[in-house]
Amino acid sequence: MDISVSDAVHDDLFKDNATFRELVQKHQNYEKRLSELAELTYPNEDEMLEETKLKKKKLLLKDEIYAMMTEHSVGH
């Protein structure tokens, strides 16, 4: 899927699909928190563990978002 197609698919899904919007919002929230954690000079053990977990969750969401986009583009 090229960039222009993926942007159009993303926009369509974001507009019409509440589940897709929720996934994108969660992904953005994880990204924001990861940025906050990255700014810490000396993160403690809990913060490092949180960072690892968030990275995994964010990747799973990215895969789910991409799968929805692929399914949508094939169906249309």
N, C-alpha and C positions, 0 to 999 in steps of 0.2 A: 504494500500500500504506500503510494507516494505521499509526500507532505501535504499537497493541496487536497488530495482525497481524504487524508486522515483528518485534516482541519475541518473539512465539510462534514465528515461523519461525526467527529467530536461535537461540533456545533449542533447538528441534528439531534444527537442523543442527549446532549446537555439540555436542550430545549424541551424535548418530548419524554424523557425517561427519568423519573424520580430516583430510581435505584442508581442509575449512572451518575446523576448529580451528587448523590450521597457518597458514592465511591470517590469521585473526584474531590469532594470536600474533605473527606477523611485523608486522602493522599496529600492534599495541601496542608492540612493540619499536622500530619506527620513531618512533612518537609519543614514547616515552621519550627516545630519542636526540635528537630535535628539541627537546624541552624542555631537555635539557642544553645543546645548542648555543645556544638562545635566551638562556640565562642568562649566556653569555660576554659580557663587557664589550667586549672587542676581539678578535673572532674573526680568525684569520689566513685567508689565501686558501684553504688546504686545507679548513678548517672551513666556510667559506662555500660552497665547491663541494660539500662533503658535504651540507650543509643543502639545497641545491638538488636534488641527486640524490635525497635521502631524501624530499623533498616529492613528487617525481614518482613514485617507487616507491610511496609511501603512497597516492597518488591512484589508481594503477593497481590496487593491492590493494583499495582501497575499491570501485572499479568491479567487480572480480571478485567480491568478497563480495556486493555488491548484486545482481549478475547471478545468482549461485547462490541467493540468497534469493528473487528473483523467479521463477526456474525452479521452485524448490521449492513456492512458494505456488500457482503455476499448476497444478502436477502433483498437488496435494493438495486 
